[in-house]
């Protein structure tokens, strides 16, 4: 009963803000309004709503004078809300094009300027990644989950190379992030939510200058090693 109530309230809260926050963009003349709402309104209400006590370590490691790509492990639907609150920058997420047709979410992704990737074929995917790299060079900090999907057992799977190709194209550093606790609260494939503590540990930036596309696999492995070192 409590889980159903939490999911219902969470869904209503998310849907309302997904619609209302983009509508404030012309009022404040800034597409960053939805990002502000995500960090200072959405997450601070949603996390206690579902019983999450959030602790962040290493925020001082995040550069404030240039864009970066945050790479994080992915354990739960709650990872997004935790990262919105924990990371000391306005963050954009990368979403597949199909999500633009999802009610509420699609409108929000488009209006807020999140990065949309067309994966229907290789040519379009490459073109999308080039556009994404240009947006990052223009100042957007983005968050990626290099595992590609949520963990089914709470462990950190191998990192795919796409995030690191993007970092090399954009010429920006990668900041490793580890989330601990969200898997226990709401694991993949389960419907029961168990309140608890979440710790987000942020590591020091990994420079892209030492890698090329030919060594992107080593780049991915290095980033995964740094994420694993951040485990609580």
Residue pairs with C-beta under 8 A, 6 or more apart in sequence:
2 193
3 191
3 192
3 193
6 49
6 50
6 51
6 193
7 191
7 193
9 49
10 46
10 49
10 50
13 42
13 45
13 46
13 49
14 42
14 46
14 104
15 104
17 37
17 38
17 41
17 42
18 104
18 105
18 107
18 108
19 104
19 107
19 108
20 37
21 33
21 34
21 37
21 38
21 41
21 108
21 112
22 33
22 34
22 107
22 108
22 111
22 112
24 33
24 34
24 37
25 31
25 33
25 34
25 111
27 33
31 111
31 112
31 113
32 90
34 108
34 111
34 112
35 90
35 91
35 92
35 112
36 90
38 84
39 84
39 85
39 90
42 81
42 84
43 81
43 82
43 84
43 85
44 85
46 81
47 53
47 54
47 78
47 81
47 82
47 85
50 78
50 185
50 186
50 193
50 195
51 185
51 193
51 194
51 195
51 196
52 78
52 81
52 82
52 181
52 182
52 185
52 195
52 196
52 197
52 198
53 196
53 197
53 198
54 82
54 85
54 86
54 197
54 198
54 199
54 200
55 197
55 198
55 199
55 200
56 85
56 86
56 199
56 200
56 201
56 202
57 199
57 200
57 201
57 202
58 201
58 202
58 203
58 204
58 230
59 86
59 87
59 88
59 202
61 175
61 202
61 203
61 204
61 205
62 68
62 87
62 88
62 89
62 175
62 202
62 205
63 173
63 175
63 205
64 88
64 89
66 172
66 173
67 136
67 137
67 138
67 139
67 140
67 141
67 170
67 172
68 89
68 141
68 172
68 173
68 174
68 175
68 205
69 136
69 141
69 142
69 143
69 144
69 163
69 166
69 167
69 170
69 172
69 173
69 174
69 175
70 83
70 87
70 91
70 141
70 142
70 143
70 144
70 174
70 175
70 177
71 143
71 144
71 145
71 146
71 159
71 163
71 174
71 175
71 176
71 177
71 223
71 227
72 79
72 83
72 143
72 144
72 145
72 176
72 177
72 178
72 179
72 227
73 145
73 147
73 151
73 156
73 177
73 178
73 179
73 227
74 145
74 147
74 149
74 150
74 151
74 179
75 150
75 151
75 154
75 179
75 182
75 183
75 187
75 188
76 150
76 182
76 183
76 185
76 186
76 187
76 188
77 150
77 186
78 182
78 185
78 186
78 198
79 145
79 179
79 182
80 93
82 179
82 182
82 198
82 200
83 91
83 143
83 177
83 179
83 200
84 91
86 200
86 202
87 141
87 143
87 177
87 200
87 202
89 141
90 141
91 141
91 142
91 143
92 112
92 113
92 114
92 115
92 135
92 140
92 141
92 142
92 143
93 109
93 114
93 115
93 142
93 143
94 114
94 115
94 116
94 117
94 132
94 142
94 143
94 144
95 109
95 114
95 115
95 116
95 117
96 116
96 117
96 118
96 119
97 116
97 117
97 118
97 119
97 120
97 128
99 105
99 106
99 109
99 116
100 106
100 109
100 110
100 116
108 114
109 116
110 116
113 135
113 140
115 131
115 132
115 135
115 140
115 142
116 128
117 125
117 128
117 129
117 132
118 124
118 125
118 127
118 128
119 125
119 128
129 162
129 165
129 166
129 169
130 169
132 142
132 166
132 170
133 166
133 169
133 170
134 170
136 142
136 166
136 170
136 172
137 170
137 171
137 172
143 177
144 162
144 163
144 166
146 159
146 160
146 162
146 163
146 164
146 220
146 223
146 224
147 156
147 157
147 158
147 159
147 160
148 157
148 160
150 188
151 157
151 183
151 188
152 187
152 188
152 189
154 183
154 184
154 187
156 178
156 224
156 227
156 228
158 220
158 224
159 220
159 221
159 223
159 224
160 220
161 216
161 217
161 219
161 220
163 174
163 220
163 223
164 174
164 211
164 216
164 219
164 220
164 223
165 213
165 216
167 173
167 174
167 208
167 219
168 208
168 211
168 212
168 213
168 216
168 219
171 208
172 208
173 205
173 206
173 207
173 208
174 205
174 206
174 208
174 219
174 223
175 202
175 203
175 204
175 205
175 206
176 202
176 203
176 204
176 206
176 223
176 226
176 227
176 229
176 230
177 200
177 201
177 202
177 203
177 227
177 230
178 200
178 201
178 203
178 227
178 228
178 230
178 231
178 232
179 198
179 199
179 200
180 198
180 199
180 200
180 201
180 231
180 232
181 196
181 197
181 198
181 199
182 198
184 194
184 196
185 193
185 194
185 195
185 196
185 198
186 192
186 193
186 194
199 232
201 230
201 231
201 232
202 230
203 226
203 227
203 229
203 230
206 219
206 222
206 223
206 226
208 219
211 218
211 219
